[in-house]
Amino acid sequence: MVLRPKEPTLSRSSNELRSLASQTALYGLSTVVGRLLNYLLVPLHTRLFEPQEYGVITDFYAMAALLAVIYTYGMETAFFRFVNRKDQNVKAVYATSFYAVLATSLILSVLLWMNADSLAVALRHPDKAHFVRWFSLIFALDAVSALPFARLRQEGRSWSYVTLKFSNILILVGLQVYFLVIQPAQGNTSSFTSLDGVVLSNLVANGITLLFLLRGLPLLRDFDTRILRPMLAYAWPLLVAGLAGMFNETLDRVLLKYRLGGTLSSALWQVGVYGAVYKLAVLMSLYTQAFRMGAEPFFFRKNTVNPDNDPKDSLSYGKVFWYYSFIGWGLFLVVTLGMDAAKLLIGPAYHEGLPVVPILLLANLCLGWYYNHSIWFKTSDQTHWGLWIGLGAAVLTVVGNWFLIPLYGYTASAWVTLVCYASMFAASLLASRLYNPITYPWKGWLLLGAWALFLYGLDSWLPSGLGMFNLGLKFLLLIVYVLGVPLFRKFGLDR
């Protein structure tokens, strides 16, 4: 017997979905517009720097992403979880999580600063010890800012969040334009190189952003050690899971340098090419990130996961999953069908890596499905599932890249990324069916994906180029995708 929710439940569910959509749109506005401004620098970087130079930037920022997870160690999600408990004091939860992150950030940054020279040698960049020191400051500034930004999201102050994030990107872009374009054009002599300007811009922008957040910092007297222990117990599996997830996202660019044959310069050339074409998948990754930022506080407030599998919960989760997939497949088609235009964003020396872009788009789409589905173990305090899923995917990432990079180069890295994210989604799905079964519109979801992939394959038979006729055919394929969606929705949400 199929249980159907009553009309008031449908209405309430629709209102909740509109709330989630508005939050995702606002966070997406700051993330997408801000990051797109940042990615406007990609054409500049890929024309100013040779691939081996760009490989240095890619390498450092890949490793920076790994350390950024360690600096916050899951305390953002722990904050969202504990601040929504009725028996907790909001000020105490905020102060405890903030000052815990502040203390650990200072310790970690001091250690990095003191060991910068030896770390630079280990990273095979012996002349970039100052990068290690600058990044140690960037990490601390980012981590200390993380909880105030989380507080803005928790309070629903999305416009304040948007303004600060957007301002950070504007400052970053402005500084890079100054260091990379204006200063050299003026003939100013400086001990800083262009690569130095990229990292220094990041450091200054993050420092200015933290200054604007100072008014929202908690009082030290609200710090409560009684809250800290359960928060850490909740957060540490998320740290391992987050670190494993970041391994999946960035370790390929780190391992390329060590596993590719030839000289270090030639290896960094491949790292640079892969890092540049990875940016062409940015639209999907930004969409996934925006969804996660809107969905996490939304579902923690709603807390709809329950062992009784209430029909209204399945309806809510199913709708969110469906619409995320619909938009995600649409973005996949926009980028792949528009590849002739998208490749203009990077310099010609990097075009050899374009064939891996569809693979990376699919990988990020799978990651979004995992984020969508994995909320079940976060809201039910079963975060150990995230730990095991993340660790399993990390093993796949390390083993796959280690053995396949010498054979297939960065193409292997792209495929391993796709396999890892798909495996994480599948593992979350299997675990939830045992412990928190929720009905999803699987039939409609499968038909939607098959439809999008069919149109993608059909596009491969069309002539390439930016002529009006070719652009018209590709635009027609996008329209056909949208027209076919109502049928698949009928097989999904309406059943």
Contacts in CASP RR format, 6 or more apart in sequence:
PFRMAT RR
TARGET T0000
AUTHOR 0000-0000-0000
METHOD contacts of the structure
MODEL  1
MVLRPKEPTLSRSSNELRSLASQTALYGLSTVVGRLLNYLLVPLHTRLFE
PQEYGVITDFYAMAALLAVIYTYGMETAFFRFVNRKDQNVKAVYATSFYA
VLATSLILSVLLWMNADSLAVALRHPDKAHFVRWFSLIFALDAVSALPFA
RLRQEGRSWSYVTLKFSNILILVGLQVYFLVIQPAQGNTSSFTSLDGVVL
SNLVANGITLLFLLRGLPLLRDFDTRILRPMLAYAWPLLVAGLAGMFNET
LDRVLLKYRLGGTLSSALWQVGVYGAVYKLAVLMSLYTQAFRMGAEPFFF
RKNTVNPDNDPKDSLSYGKVFWYYSFIGWGLFLVVTLGMDAAKLLIGPAY
HEGLPVVPILLLANLCLGWYYNHSIWFKTSDQTHWGLWIGLGAAVLTVVG
NWFLIPLYGYTASAWVTLVCYASMFAASLLASRLYNPITYPWKGWLLLGA
WALFLYGLDSWLPSGLGMFNLGLKFLLLIVYVLGVPLFRKFGLDR
3 311 0 8 1.000
4 311 0 8 1.000
5 13 0 8 1.000
5 311 0 8 1.000
5 312 0 8 1.000
5 315 0 8 1.000
9 311 0 8 1.000
9 312 0 8 1.000
9 315 0 8 1.000
10 315 0 8 1.000
12 312 0 8 1.000
13 312 0 8 1.000
13 315 0 8 1.000
13 316 0 8 1.000
13 319 0 8 1.000
16 298 0 8 1.000
16 302 0 8 1.000
16 316 0 8 1.000
17 316 0 8 1.000
17 319 0 8 1.000
17 320 0 8 1.000
17 323 0 8 1.000
19 298 0 8 1.000
20 294 0 8 1.000
20 295 0 8 1.000
20 298 0 8 1.000
20 320 0 8 1.000
21 323 0 8 1.000
23 156 0 8 1.000
23 158 0 8 1.000
23 293 0 8 1.000
23 294 0 8 1.000
23 297 0 8 1.000
23 298 0 8 1.000
24 290 0 8 1.000
24 291 0 8 1.000
24 293 0 8 1.000
24 294 0 8 1.000
24 295 0 8 1.000
25 290 0 8 1.000
26 158 0 8 1.000
26 159 0 8 1.000
26 161 0 8 1.000
26 162 0 8 1.000
27 153 0 8 1.000
27 158 0 8 1.000
27 161 0 8 1.000
27 162 0 8 1.000
27 290 0 8 1.000
27 293 0 8 1.000
27 294 0 8 1.000
28 286 0 8 1.000
28 287 0 8 1.000
28 289 0 8 1.000
28 290 0 8 1.000
28 293 0 8 1.000
29 162 0 8 1.000
30 161 0 8 1.000
30 162 0 8 1.000
30 163 0 8 1.000
30 165 0 8 1.000
30 166 0 8 1.000
31 165 0 8 1.000
31 286 0 8 1.000
31 289 0 8 1.000
31 290 0 8 1.000
31 293 0 8 1.000
32 283 0 8 1.000
32 286 0 8 1.000
32 287 0 8 1.000
32 290 0 8 1.000
33 166 0 8 1.000
34 165 0 8 1.000
34 166 0 8 1.000
34 169 0 8 1.000
34 170 0 8 1.000
35 169 0 8 1.000
35 282 0 8 1.000
35 286 0 8 1.000
36 282 0 8 1.000
36 286 0 8 1.000
37 169 0 8 1.000
37 170 0 8 1.000
37 173 0 8 1.000
38 169 0 8 1.000
38 172 0 8 1.000
38 173 0 8 1.000
39 279 0 8 1.000
39 282 0 8 1.000
39 345 0 8 1.000
40 173 0 8 1.000
41 173 0 8 1.000
41 176 0 8 1.000
42 276 0 8 1.000
42 279 0 8 1.000
42 345 0 8 1.000
42 346 0 8 1.000
43 344 0 8 1.000
43 345 0 8 1.000
43 346 0 8 1.000
43 347 0 8 1.000
44 176 0 8 1.000
44 177 0 8 1.000
44 180 0 8 1.000
44 181 0 8 1.000
45 54 0 8 1.000
45 57 0 8 1.000
45 198 0 8 1.000
45 276 0 8 1.000
46 54 0 8 1.000
46 276 0 8 1.000
46 345 0 8 1.000
46 346 0 8 1.000
46 347 0 8 1.000
46 349 0 8 1.000
46 350 0 8 1.000
47 347 0 8 1.000
48 180 0 8 1.000
48 194 0 8 1.000
49 57 0 8 1.000
49 194 0 8 1.000
49 195 0 8 1.000
50 269 0 8 1.000
50 349 0 8 1.000
51 268 0 8 1.000
51 269 0 8 1.000
51 270 0 8 1.000
51 271 0 8 1.000
51 272 0 8 1.000
51 273 0 8 1.000
51 276 0 8 1.000
51 349 0 8 1.000
51 350 0 8 1.000
52 265 0 8 1.000
52 266 0 8 1.000
52 268 0 8 1.000
52 269 0 8 1.000
52 272 0 8 1.000
53 195 0 8 1.000
53 268 0 8 1.000
54 272 0 8 1.000
54 275 0 8 1.000
54 276 0 8 1.000
55 268 0 8 1.000
55 269 0 8 1.000
55 271 0 8 1.000
55 272 0 8 1.000
55 275 0 8 1.000
56 125 0 8 1.000
56 128 0 8 1.000
56 195 0 8 1.000
56 268 0 8 1.000
57 195 0 8 1.000
57 198 0 8 1.000
57 272 0 8 1.000
58 253 0 8 1.000
58 271 0 8 1.000
58 272 0 8 1.000
58 274 0 8 1.000
58 275 0 8 1.000
58 276 0 8 1.000
59 123 0 8 1.000
59 125 0 8 1.000
59 253 0 8 1.000
59 254 0 8 1.000
59 257 0 8 1.000
59 268 0 8 1.000
59 271 0 8 1.000
60 125 0 8 1.000
60 128 0 8 1.000
60 131 0 8 1.000
60 135 0 8 1.000
60 199 0 8 1.000
62 250 0 8 1.000
62 251 0 8 1.000
62 253 0 8 1.000
62 254 0 8 1.000
63 123 0 8 1.000
63 250 0 8 1.000
63 254 0 8 1.000
64 135 0 8 1.000
64 138 0 8 1.000
64 139 0 8 1.000
65 246 0 8 1.000
65 249 0 8 1.000
65 250 0 8 1.000
66 243 0 8 1.000
66 246 0 8 1.000
66 247 0 8 1.000
66 250 0 8 1.000
66 251 0 8 1.000
66 254 0 8 1.000
67 108 0 8 1.000
67 135 0 8 1.000
67 139 0 8 1.000
68 139 0 8 1.000
68 142 0 8 1.000
68 143 0 8 1.000
68 246 0 8 1.000
69 239 0 8 1.000
69 242 0 8 1.000
69 243 0 8 1.000
69 245 0 8 1.000
69 246 0 8 1.000
70 108 0 8 1.000
70 239 0 8 1.000
70 243 0 8 1.000
71 101 0 8 1.000
71 104 0 8 1.000
71 105 0 8 1.000
71 108 0 8 1.000
71 139 0 8 1.000
71 140 0 8 1.000
71 142 0 8 1.000
71 143 0 8 1.000
72 101 0 8 1.000
72 143 0 8 1.000
72 146 0 8 1.000
73 101 0 8 1.000
73 104 0 8 1.000
73 235 0 8 1.000
73 236 0 8 1.000
73 238 0 8 1.000
73 239 0 8 1.000
74 235 0 8 1.000
74 236 0 8 1.000
74 238 0 8 1.000
74 239 0 8 1.000
74 242 0 8 1.000
75 97 0 8 1.000
75 100 0 8 1.000
75 101 0 8 1.000
75 146 0 8 1.000
75 147 0 8 1.000
75 231 0 8 1.000
75 235 0 8 1.000
76 97 0 8 1.000
76 146 0 8 1.000
76 147 0 8 1.000
76 150 0 8 1.000
77 235 0 8 1.000
77 238 0 8 1.000
77 296 0 8 1.000
77 378 0 8 1.000
78 97 0 8 1.000
78 231 0 8 1.000
78 232 0 8 1.000
78 234 0 8 1.000
78 235 0 8 1.000
78 238 0 8 1.000
79 93 0 8 1.000
79 94 0 8 1.000
79 97 0 8 1.000
79 147 0 8 1.000
79 150 0 8 1.000
79 151 0 8 1.000
79 154 0 8 1.000
79 231 0 8 1.000
80 150 0 8 1.000
80 153 0 8 1.000
80 154 0 8 1.000
80 296 0 8 1.000
80 297 0 8 1.000
80 300 0 8 1.000
81 234 0 8 1.000
81 300 0 8 1.000
81 378 0 8 1.000
81 379 0 8 1.000
81 381 0 8 1.000
82 88 0 8 1.000
82 93 0 8 1.000
82 97 0 8 1.000
82 227 0 8 1.000
82 230 0 8 1.000
82 231 0 8 1.000
82 234 0 8 1.000
83 90 0 8 1.000
83 93 0 8 1.000
83 94 0 8 1.000
83 154 0 8 1.000
84 300 0 8 1.000
84 301 0 8 1.000
84 303 0 8 1.000
88 227 0 8 1.000
89 222 0 8 1.000
89 224 0 8 1.000
91 218 0 8 1.000
91 219 0 8 1.000
91 222 0 8 1.000
92 222 0 8 1.000
92 223 0 8 1.000
92 224 0 8 1.000
92 227 0 8 1.000
93 227 0 8 1.000
93 231 0 8 1.000
94 147 0 8 1.000
94 151 0 8 1.000
94 218 0 8 1.000
94 222 0 8 1.000
95 218 0 8 1.000
95 219 0 8 1.000
95 220 0 8 1.000
95 221 0 8 1.000
95 222 0 8 1.000
95 223 0 8 1.000
95 224 0 8 1.000
96 222 0 8 1.000
96 223 0 8 1.000
96 224 0 8 1.000
96 225 0 8 1.000
96 227 0 8 1.000
96 228 0 8 1.000
96 231 0 8 1.000
97 147 0 8 1.000
97 231 0 8 1.000
98 144 0 8 1.000
98 147 0 8 1.000
98 148 0 8 1.000
98 217 0 8 1.000
98 218 0 8 1.000
99 218 0 8 1.000
99 220 0 8 1.000
99 223 0 8 1.000
100 228 0 8 1.000
100 231 0 8 1.000
100 232 0 8 1.000
101 143 0 8 1.000
101 144 0 8 1.000
101 146 0 8 1.000
101 147 0 8 1.000
102 143 0 8 1.000
102 144 0 8 1.000
104 143 0 8 1.000
105 139 0 8 1.000
105 140 0 8 1.000
105 143 0 8 1.000
105 144 0 8 1.000
106 140 0 8 1.000
108 136 0 8 1.000
108 139 0 8 1.000
108 140 0 8 1.000
109 136 0 8 1.000
109 137 0 8 1.000
109 139 0 8 1.000
109 140 0 8 1.000
110 136 0 8 1.000
112 119 0 8 1.000
112 132 0 8 1.000
112 133 0 8 1.000
112 135 0 8 1.000
112 136 0 8 1.000
112 139 0 8 1.000
113 132 0 8 1.000
113 133 0 8 1.000
113 136 0 8 1.000
116 129 0 8 1.000
116 130 0 8 1.000
116 132 0 8 1.000
116 133 0 8 1.000
116 136 0 8 1.000
117 129 0 8 1.000
119 129 0 8 1.000
119 132 0 8 1.000
120 126 0 8 1.000
120 127 0 8 1.000
120 128 0 8 1.000
120 129 0 8 1.000
120 131 0 8 1.000
120 132 0 8 1.000
123 132 0 8 1.000
124 257 0 8 1.000
124 264 0 8 1.000
125 131 0 8 1.000
130 196 0 8 1.000
131 199 0 8 1.000
134 199 0 8 1.000
134 200 0 8 1.000
134 203 0 8 1.000
135 199 0 8 1.000
137 203 0 8 1.000
138 199 0 8 1.000
138 202 0 8 1.000
138 203 0 8 1.000
138 206 0 8 1.000
141 203 0 8 1.000
141 206 0 8 1.000
141 207 0 8 1.000
141 209 0 8 1.000
141 210 0 8 1.000
142 206 0 8 1.000
144 210 0 8 1.000
145 206 0 8 1.000
145 209 0 8 1.000
145 210 0 8 1.000
145 213 0 8 1.000
148 213 0 8 1.000
148 216 0 8 1.000
148 217 0 8 1.000
149 161 0 8 1.000
149 164 0 8 1.000
149 165 0 8 1.000
149 213 0 8 1.000
151 216 0 8 1.000
152 158 0 8 1.000
152 160 0 8 1.000
152 161 0 8 1.000
152 164 0 8 1.000
153 161 0 8 1.000
153 293 0 8 1.000
153 294 0 8 1.000
153 297 0 8 1.000
154 297 0 8 1.000
156 297 0 8 1.000
164 209 0 8 1.000
164 212 0 8 1.000
164 213 0 8 1.000
167 209 0 8 1.000
167 212 0 8 1.000
168 205 0 8 1.000
168 206 0 8 1.000
168 208 0 8 1.000
168 209 0 8 1.000
169 205 0 8 1.000
171 204 0 8 1.000
171 205 0 8 1.000
171 208 0 8 1.000
171 209 0 8 1.000
172 201 0 8 1.000
172 202 0 8 1.000
172 205 0 8 1.000
174 201 0 8 1.000
175 197 0 8 1.000
175 200 0 8 1.000
175 201 0 8 1.000
175 204 0 8 1.000
175 205 0 8 1.000
176 197 0 8 1.000
176 198 0 8 1.000
176 201 0 8 1.000
179 192 0 8 1.000
179 194 0 8 1.000
179 196 0 8 1.000
179 197 0 8 1.000
179 198 0 8 1.000
179 200 0 8 1.000
179 201 0 8 1.000
180 194 0 8 1.000
180 197 0 8 1.000
180 198 0 8 1.000
183 190 0 8 1.000
184 194 0 8 1.000
192 200 0 8 1.000
234 381 0 8 1.000
234 383 0 8 1.000
237 383 0 8 1.000
237 384 0 8 1.000
237 386 0 8 1.000
237 387 0 8 1.000
238 378 0 8 1.000
238 383 0 8 1.000
238 386 0 8 1.000
238 387 0 8 1.000
240 387 0 8 1.000
240 390 0 8 1.000
240 391 0 8 1.000
241 383 0 8 1.000
241 386 0 8 1.000
241 387 0 8 1.000
241 389 0 8 1.000
241 390 0 8 1.000
241 391 0 8 1.000
242 390 0 8 1.000
243 394 0 8 1.000
244 387 0 8 1.000
244 390 0 8 1.000
244 391 0 8 1.000
244 392 0 8 1.000
244 393 0 8 1.000
244 394 0 8 1.000
245 390 0 8 1.000
245 393 0 8 1.000
245 394 0 8 1.000
245 424 0 8 1.000
247 393 0 8 1.000
247 394 0 8 1.000
247 397 0 8 1.000
247 398 0 8 1.000
248 390 0 8 1.000
248 393 0 8 1.000
248 394 0 8 1.000
248 396 0 8 1.000
248 397 0 8 1.000
248 417 0 8 1.000
248 420 0 8 1.000
248 421 0 8 1.000
248 424 0 8 1.000
249 417 0 8 1.000
251 394 0 8 1.000
251 397 0 8 1.000
251 398 0 8 1.000
251 401 0 8 1.000
252 274 0 8 1.000
252 397 0 8 1.000
252 401 0 8 1.000
252 405 0 8 1.000
252 410 0 8 1.000
252 413 0 8 1.000
252 414 0 8 1.000
252 416 0 8 1.000
252 417 0 8 1.000
253 271 0 8 1.000
253 274 0 8 1.000
253 275 0 8 1.000
253 278 0 8 1.000
253 413 0 8 1.000
255 398 0 8 1.000
255 401 0 8 1.000
255 402 0 8 1.000
255 405 0 8 1.000
255 413 0 8 1.000
256 267 0 8 1.000
256 270 0 8 1.000
256 271 0 8 1.000
256 274 0 8 1.000
256 401 0 8 1.000
256 405 0 8 1.000
256 409 0 8 1.000
256 410 0 8 1.000
256 413 0 8 1.000
257 264 0 8 1.000
257 267 0 8 1.000
257 268 0 8 1.000
257 271 0 8 1.000
258 267 0 8 1.000
259 401 0 8 1.000
259 402 0 8 1.000
259 405 0 8 1.000
259 406 0 8 1.000
260 266 0 8 1.000
260 267 0 8 1.000
260 270 0 8 1.000
260 405 0 8 1.000
260 406 0 8 1.000
260 409 0 8 1.000
261 267 0 8 1.000
261 406 0 8 1.000
270 409 0 8 1.000
270 410 0 8 1.000
271 410 0 8 1.000
272 350 0 8 1.000
273 349 0 8 1.000
273 350 0 8 1.000
273 352 0 8 1.000
273 353 0 8 1.000
273 410 0 8 1.000
274 353 0 8 1.000
274 356 0 8 1.000
274 410 0 8 1.000
274 413 0 8 1.000
274 414 0 8 1.000
276 346 0 8 1.000
276 347 0 8 1.000
276 350 0 8 1.000
277 346 0 8 1.000
277 350 0 8 1.000
277 353 0 8 1.000
277 354 0 8 1.000
277 356 0 8 1.000
277 357 0 8 1.000
277 360 0 8 1.000
278 360 0 8 1.000
279 345 0 8 1.000
279 346 0 8 1.000
280 335 0 8 1.000
280 342 0 8 1.000
280 343 0 8 1.000
280 345 0 8 1.000
280 346 0 8 1.000
280 354 0 8 1.000
280 357 0 8 1.000
280 360 0 8 1.000
281 335 0 8 1.000
281 357 0 8 1.000
281 360 0 8 1.000
281 361 0 8 1.000
281 363 0 8 1.000
281 364 0 8 1.000
283 331 0 8 1.000
283 334 0 8 1.000
283 335 0 8 1.000
284 328 0 8 1.000
284 331 0 8 1.000
284 332 0 8 1.000
284 335 0 8 1.000
284 360 0 8 1.000
284 361 0 8 1.000
284 364 0 8 1.000
284 365 0 8 1.000
285 364 0 8 1.000
285 367 0 8 1.000
287 327 0 8 1.000
287 328 0 8 1.000
287 331 0 8 1.000
288 364 0 8 1.000
288 365 0 8 1.000
288 367 0 8 1.000
288 368 0 8 1.000
288 371 0 8 1.000
291 324 0 8 1.000
291 368 0 8 1.000
291 371 0 8 1.000
291 372 0 8 1.000
292 368 0 8 1.000
292 371 0 8 1.000
295 320 0 8 1.000
295 371 0 8 1.000
295 372 0 8 1.000
295 375 0 8 1.000
296 375 0 8 1.000
296 378 0 8 1.000
299 375 0 8 1.000
299 378 0 8 1.000
299 379 0 8 1.000
300 378 0 8 1.000
300 379 0 8 1.000
302 316 0 8 1.000
303 379 0 8 1.000
304 310 0 8 1.000
304 312 0 8 1.000
304 313 0 8 1.000
304 316 0 8 1.000
304 317 0 8 1.000
304 379 0 8 1.000
305 313 0 8 1.000
305 375 0 8 1.000
305 376 0 8 1.000
305 379 0 8 1.000
305 380 0 8 1.000
305 436 0 8 1.000
305 438 0 8 1.000
306 313 0 8 1.000
307 436 0 8 1.000
309 436 0 8 1.000
309 437 0 8 1.000
309 438 0 8 1.000
309 439 0 8 1.000
313 438 0 8 1.000
314 438 0 8 1.000
314 439 0 8 1.000
314 440 0 8 1.000
317 438 0 8 1.000
317 440 0 8 1.000
318 438 0 8 1.000
318 439 0 8 1.000
318 440 0 8 1.000
318 441 0 8 1.000
318 493 0 8 1.000
319 493 0 8 1.000
320 372 0 8 1.000
321 369 0 8 1.000
321 372 0 8 1.000
321 373 0 8 1.000
321 440 0 8 1.000
321 441 0 8 1.000
321 445 0 8 1.000
322 441 0 8 1.000
322 444 0 8 1.000
322 445 0 8 1.000
322 489 0 8 1.000
322 492 0 8 1.000
322 493 0 8 1.000
324 368 0 8 1.000
324 369 0 8 1.000
324 372 0 8 1.000
325 369 0 8 1.000
325 445 0 8 1.000
325 448 0 8 1.000
325 449 0 8 1.000
326 448 0 8 1.000
326 485 0 8 1.000
326 489 0 8 1.000
328 365 0 8 1.000
329 365 0 8 1.000
329 448 0 8 1.000
329 449 0 8 1.000
329 451 0 8 1.000
329 452 0 8 1.000
329 481 0 8 1.000
330 452 0 8 1.000
330 478 0 8 1.000
330 481 0 8 1.000
331 361 0 8 1.000
332 358 0 8 1.000
332 361 0 8 1.000
332 362 0 8 1.000
332 365 0 8 1.000
332 452 0 8 1.000
332 456 0 8 1.000
333 452 0 8 1.000
333 455 0 8 1.000
333 456 0 8 1.000
333 477 0 8 1.000
333 478 0 8 1.000
333 481 0 8 1.000
334 478 0 8 1.000
335 342 0 8 1.000
335 357 0 8 1.000
335 361 0 8 1.000
336 357 0 8 1.000
336 358 0 8 1.000
336 361 0 8 1.000
336 456 0 8 1.000
336 459 0 8 1.000
337 456 0 8 1.000
337 459 0 8 1.000
337 474 0 8 1.000
337 477 0 8 1.000
337 478 0 8 1.000
338 474 0 8 1.000
339 354 0 8 1.000
339 357 0 8 1.000
340 464 0 8 1.000
340 465 0 8 1.000
340 466 0 8 1.000
340 470 0 8 1.000
341 466 0 8 1.000
342 357 0 8 1.000
343 351 0 8 1.000
343 354 0 8 1.000
353 410 0 8 1.000
355 411 0 8 1.000
356 410 0 8 1.000
356 411 0 8 1.000
356 414 0 8 1.000
358 456 0 8 1.000
359 414 0 8 1.000
359 415 0 8 1.000
359 417 0 8 1.000
359 418 0 8 1.000
360 414 0 8 1.000
360 417 0 8 1.000
360 418 0 8 1.000
362 418 0 8 1.000
363 414 0 8 1.000
363 417 0 8 1.000
363 418 0 8 1.000
363 420 0 8 1.000
363 421 0 8 1.000
363 422 0 8 1.000
364 421 0 8 1.000
366 418 0 8 1.000
366 421 0 8 1.000
366 422 0 8 1.000
366 424 0 8 1.000
366 425 0 8 1.000
367 421 0 8 1.000
367 424 0 8 1.000
367 425 0 8 1.000
368 421 0 8 1.000
368 425 0 8 1.000
369 425 0 8 1.000
370 421 0 8 1.000
370 424 0 8 1.000
370 425 0 8 1.000
370 428 0 8 1.000
373 425 0 8 1.000
373 428 0 8 1.000
373 429 0 8 1.000
373 432 0 8 1.000
373 440 0 8 1.000
374 385 0 8 1.000
374 386 0 8 1.000
374 389 0 8 1.000
374 424 0 8 1.000
374 428 0 8 1.000
376 382 0 8 1.000
376 428 0 8 1.000
376 432 0 8 1.000
376 435 0 8 1.000
376 436 0 8 1.000
376 438 0 8 1.000
377 383 0 8 1.000
377 384 0 8 1.000
377 385 0 8 1.000
377 386 0 8 1.000
377 428 0 8 1.000
377 431 0 8 1.000
377 432 0 8 1.000
377 435 0 8 1.000
377 436 0 8 1.000
380 435 0 8 1.000
380 436 0 8 1.000
382 435 0 8 1.000
385 428 0 8 1.000
385 431 0 8 1.000
386 428 0 8 1.000
388 427 0 8 1.000
389 424 0 8 1.000
389 427 0 8 1.000
389 428 0 8 1.000
389 431 0 8 1.000
390 424 0 8 1.000
392 423 0 8 1.000
392 427 0 8 1.000
393 420 0 8 1.000
393 421 0 8 1.000
393 423 0 8 1.000
393 424 0 8 1.000
393 427 0 8 1.000
396 416 0 8 1.000
396 419 0 8 1.000
396 420 0 8 1.000
396 423 0 8 1.000
397 416 0 8 1.000
397 417 0 8 1.000
397 420 0 8 1.000
400 412 0 8 1.000
400 416 0 8 1.000
401 412 0 8 1.000
401 413 0 8 1.000
401 416 0 8 1.000
404 412 0 8 1.000
404 413 0 8 1.000
404 415 0 8 1.000
404 416 0 8 1.000
405 412 0 8 1.000
405 413 0 8 1.000
408 415 0 8 1.000
432 438 0 8 1.000
441 491 0 8 1.000
441 492 0 8 1.000
441 493 0 8 1.000
441 495 0 8 1.000
442 492 0 8 1.000
443 491 0 8 1.000
443 492 0 8 1.000
443 495 0 8 1.000
444 488 0 8 1.000
444 489 0 8 1.000
444 491 0 8 1.000
444 492 0 8 1.000
445 492 0 8 1.000
447 487 0 8 1.000
447 488 0 8 1.000
447 491 0 8 1.000
448 485 0 8 1.000
448 488 0 8 1.000
451 481 0 8 1.000
451 484 0 8 1.000
451 485 0 8 1.000
451 488 0 8 1.000
452 481 0 8 1.000
455 477 0 8 1.000
455 480 0 8 1.000
455 481 0 8 1.000
458 477 0 8 1.000
459 474 0 8 1.000
459 477 0 8 1.000
462 470 0 8 1.000
462 473 0 8 1.000
462 474 0 8 1.000
463 470 0 8 1.000
464 470 0 8 1.000
END
